[in-house]
Amino acid sequence: MAYWLMKSEPDCFSIDDLARRPKKTSGWDGVRNYQVRNMFRDQMKAGDKAFFYHSSCAEPGVVGIMRIVSGAYPDPTQFDPAADHYDPKSTRENPRWLQVDVQFEKKLTKPVTLATLRAHAAKLKGMLLLAPGSRLSVTPVRPEHWDYVLDLAGE
């Protein structure tokens, strides 16, 4: 099993939105970065776990845990001209963008804020979220970092 951190703006899609979905499951759509697309395709597998991270908000941080429940498949929003993430250069015969399905596991009782993560940077050395200039919406998380963040959350 691998571990991941997946960012979403809570005004767009939050941990609570995921928890309300049928079967508490949703496609993780709208990713428009080739590096992340390749991670979906080549590294992420059903059964992996991911931190749900609220970004671009008053208090960004890890707010929950979800499980990856599918392999990568074409993101349908790339084909829909009415969708926010439409890509006119992508075709059904040659899709550019992929998504995976995620399933809610739990909301953390104590979110781990970005400020808290930064305060523990020595113990989280190498965590991509904390790297200068890191802007990827999906990053791998090392097992020891996963465990440490859970400890910070009191889980």
N, C-alpha and C positions, 0 to 999 in steps of 0.2 A: 504494500500500500504506500502511496505517495501522499504528501500533504501540500496544500496550496493556500494562497491568500487571494481572494477575489473581491475586487472593489466595485461598489455601486453607490451612486449618489442616492441617499434615502428619499429625496424628492422624486426621483425617477423610479426606483425599485428598492424597497427596504427589506430587512429581515422579516418585518411583520407582514409585508406583502407576500413574501414567499410562504410564510406560515399559513396564510389564508387561501392559498391556491389549492385546487382539487389535488388530493393526495400529497399536499404540501410539496409539490414538484413543479418546476418551471424550466423552460429552456433559458440558458444564459446567452441571450442574443445581443446583438449590437456591437460586438467587439470588432474593431476595424484596425487591427495592428497585426502585421504579418508574423511577428515573433510570437505573439499570443496564439494566433491561428495555428502555427506550427506546434506549439505546446499542446493545444487541444488535439491535434491530429496525431502527434508522435509520442507524447508522454502521458497525457492524462487518461486514466482508465476508470471504468465503473468500479466502485468500491473505494476509490481514493476519498480523502476527506479534505475539506476546505474551510478556512475561516471566512466568514462573511464580514467584510470591512466596509463601514460607511465612510465615504469620502466626500470632499467638497461640501462640508457642512460645519456647523458651529463647533462640534467636538468630534473630529474623525477618530475612528478606532475600530477594533475588532468587537463585533456585537453578537456573533453567533457562530454556529457550526453547521455545516451542511455536508451531504455526501454526494459525490458524483455518481449518477445512476445510469449514464449512457456513455457510449463512445461518441466521438465527434461526428457530426453530420451537417449538411448545408444549412446555414442560417436563413430561414425563409424571409426575413425582413429585407434582405438584400435585393429581392426580386419585386418588392411591393412599392410602387411609386408613391403611395400614400404614407409609407413608413418613414420614421425619422432616420433610419439607417439604410435607406435605399441606396443601391450602388448601380447606376445605369451601365457600368462596364462589366458587371457580373452577369453571367447567363446560367440557366439551368444545366446546360451541357458542360459548362466550365465555371462552376461557382468559385468565387474568391474566398468567401468567408464561411467559417464553421462555428458551431456552438455545441455545447454539451447540455445535458439535463442535470439539474441539481435538485436535491431534496432536503428540506428543512430537517435538522436533527434537534437543535436546541438553541434557545436564546440565552446568552450569558447573563447571569444574575448581576454580574459586575463587569460592564464593558471595559476593555483595555484600550485606553485612549492612545493616540499617537504620542502625546506628551509623556505618558507612562512608558511606552516602548522606547522612546528616546532616552528617558532617564535610566533605562536598563540596557543601553546600547552596548556596554562592555560584555554583558552576558549574551546579547543577541548579535554579536559581531558576525558579519556576513549575511545578515537578513536583508534581502534585496529591498524591502520596503524602506529601510533606513539608509540605503545607499544614496549619496549625493546625486541629484539629477534623475533618480528613479521615478518613472512616470507610468510604468506598465500597470495595466488594470488587473493582470493575473500574474502571480509570481510563485515559484516553488518555495516551500518552507521546509527547512531541514528538521528531522524528527526532534532533535534536542531543542530547537527553537519552538516547535509546536508544544512540547511539554512545558517549556518555560512560560510561554504565553498563557497556557491553561493554569499554571500555578499562579500567575499574576491575577488571573480572573477568579481565583479561589475555587477552581473546578477540580 
